[in-house]
Amino acid sequence: MAVYAIGDVHGCLPQLLTLLEAVRFRPGRDRLLFVGDLISRGPDSLGTIRFVRDQGERAVALMGNHELRAINGLLGFPEKGFLKHLGFLTTCPERDDILDWMRQRPLVHHEPELNLRLVHAGFHSGWSLDQAMDYACRLGVILRDEATLRAFLARYPANLPEIESSDMDETARLHFAMAVMTRLRICQPDGRVVWSIPGASGGAAFKLEPDSPYRPWHALLDWPGSERIVYGHWAIAGLSRNGRFIGLDSGCVYGGKLTAMRVDHPDLPITQVSCPAYVKPE
């Protein structure tokens, strides 16, 4: 059995199938760990969902910001770009089944035997590991109960805070935790989140230049132990290996590559396939 972690697919099903052929994936024997953002912007989001669901327990797909965007839209809280990239879900015959499946996507996945933890975007440096997992667990409970989730999404702030402050109520803390685990990229040196670089647009809003005053989120995280943390979400940064932190989003939908890493192998070998530019970064 082989275990592969795979970067953001974004509906690029042809490239996913090519990648799995390249690693000689064996359905029913090997396992696939997707870091989130299976859908949106690429040519076949529905086919990608169907393929991953067909793998059953042999595949784990995390909650990404685009899965969360799909859930928001289907529950009546559409964000910018929902109809353009995910509107097909509103008329899909499998709409309710897909919504239920997406609501069950975990925010964090742990592989203790592989000394590995996966998250779509990142963890806040102000959290301990126990705090992060507690937030992920509590958010999972909310996601799985539709009435509770609707109430939670109805209060979601238009402008996210930079830090988790002591005067936040529980819902506000969970809003912040959800955003961190699905959207985090950059922080101030003191840990305050930079949701996008001021004055920049498109991919430049998340690109760290050598003289930038900002830091990647993982540069501030100082959890004990040697557990590897694998994430996606940061396409402009590309494939990144920074010690125990490994970023697998290599911008497949933007004309980059789709990346797989074999995580049960001591060398963590990487396989990539090139992708056409289906869209420009928004």
Secondary structure as GFF3:
##gff-version 3
##sequence-region A 1 282
A	DSSP	beta_strand	3	6	.	.	.	ID=ss1
A	DSSP	alpha_helix	13	22	.	.	.	ID=ss2
A	DSSP	beta_strand	31	34	.	.	.	ID=ss3
A	DSSP	alpha_helix	45	54	.	.	.	ID=ss4
A	DSSP	three_ten_helix	56	58	.	.	.	ID=ss5
A	DSSP	beta_strand	59	61	.	.	.	ID=ss6
A	DSSP	alpha_helix	65	74	.	.	.	ID=ss7
A	DSSP	alpha_helix	82	86	.	.	.	ID=ss8
A	DSSP	alpha_helix	88	91	.	.	.	ID=ss9
A	DSSP	alpha_helix	95	103	.	.	.	ID=ss10
A	DSSP	beta_strand	108	111	.	.	.	ID=ss11
A	DSSP	three_ten_helix	112	114	.	.	.	ID=ss12
A	DSSP	beta_strand	116	119	.	.	.	ID=ss13
A	DSSP	alpha_helix	129	144	.	.	.	ID=ss14
A	DSSP	alpha_helix	146	154	.	.	.	ID=ss15
A	DSSP	alpha_helix	170	183	.	.	.	ID=ss16
A	DSSP	beta_strand	186	187	.	.	.	ID=ss17
A	DSSP	beta_strand	193	194	.	.	.	ID=ss18
A	DSSP	three_ten_helix	202	206	.	.	.	ID=ss19
A	DSSP	beta_strand	215	216	.	.	.	ID=ss20
A	DSSP	alpha_helix	217	220	.	.	.	ID=ss21
A	DSSP	beta_strand	228	231	.	.	.	ID=ss22
A	DSSP	three_ten_helix	235	237	.	.	.	ID=ss23
A	DSSP	beta_strand	240	242	.	.	.	ID=ss24
A	DSSP	beta_strand	245	247	.	.	.	ID=ss25
A	DSSP	beta_strand	257	262	.	.	.	ID=ss26
A	DSSP	beta_strand	270	274	.	.	.	ID=ss27
###
